[in-house]
Amino acid sequence: MTLVLRTFLILGLFIFCKSALAIDAKLKIGVVLPRTGAMSPIGEELQRGITVAFNRIKSNPKSRIAKNLQIVFVDDKGTSEGAIKATEELILRHRVHAIIGSVSNSINDTISDIVASRQKTMVLPIASREILAKSKNFFSVATDFETQGKNLGTFASSRIKSNKIFIIVRKDEPEERLLADAFSKGYKARSGKSPETLEVESFESVDASIARRMQNAAVFIPASISESAPLLQRFEGKSSPKIIGSELWETAVPPNAIVDGGLEVYYHAPYSIGSPHSALQAFVSSFKDAYNKQPSSIAFAGYESFNTIVYAYTRVKSNRTSPIVQYLKSAKKLPSLSGPASIGPSRFSRKPISVETFTKSGPKYVTKIGP
């Protein structure tokens, strides 16, 4: 055997071994999540949602990609230090092709620089504009404030019967202002009218005279339900307005003003157990079969995050970052649990949202509003 031939054989063997170590599954997805520590119950829900998605593909006899998928969960311990170590382990040791982010924006912000520097695709169950802006390879299955506000404005103009509509927003709260402006645009686009916006120092500062102006009206409150509780108490009574709330109201225990005061309240829910959408109900059924309970919002988000990466992989037939990213940016009908989705300019998801209402027996699905 000549020296040249021997050299080529050794080099070929080295390259083959290196490739076998680097890619021992055709699509390897890494997940950063808290499996220990105070946030572990939320991390467990994320893992369960992802596991259901993974198992549904694996158990499908017609699936052509089941044997090509691998998933790696690494504990971030709910800390910045743990998250950095977990991310480095996924990238350097396990050599994953894509990453699903954690359940906390602070953790996702911590790991974003590492993931960006390694040019990996990352899909986040929850995100902020600041995190997504760090890399063109970052996406989120969550909707942004503009989409939420616009959809709620559309809902109010089409489903809430009222001659007057108000928005109450606190000063120096930029996120509330974003939601308020988007709501106003969505409402005006359908009705031709603009809501009246009242800017207040605090919800506690809203006095009886303002509350009387809003009797029998509709009121959008772009704040959390706990922060809105003092304002809701002002509206108790027979002539109380119809209330429209924003994100995260579905995760909170409604205050007495809603349960006992007879307020009619509607709010944005990223996912609703009561939605008739077939994909959502199939996921809920699989989740219940596996864990004997209903999925939480973070379980839904985990399921969608995993399926978003896998769907792009099946379309481009590659595990490389560039084609997956390009596909996600241009796709018009990504699968989601609420209907066809696409990726917006800020790389949040654009998809239908559910609207729920509070009842004494619990949350109740009302309708779906599309982007």
KALINBEL-V970097 format. One record per helix or strand. SS is the DSSP state (helix for helix, strand for strand). FROM is the first residue (numbers start at 0). LEN is the number of residues. If there is no record, write none. Layout:
ss = <SS/SS>
from = <FROM/FROM>
len = <LEN/LEN>
This chain:
ss = <helix/strand/helix/helix/strand/helix/strand/helix/strand/helix/strand/helix/strand/helix/strand/helix/helix/strand/helix/strand/helix/helix/strand/helix/helix/helix/strand/strand/strand/strand/strand>
from = <2/26/39/65/68/79/97/104/120/128/137/144/164/173/195/202/207/217/224/241/248/255/263/277/296/320/333/340/348/352/361>
len = <20/7/19/3/7/14/3/13/4/4/3/15/6/18/5/3/6/4/10/4/3/4/6/14/20/10/1/3/2/7/8>
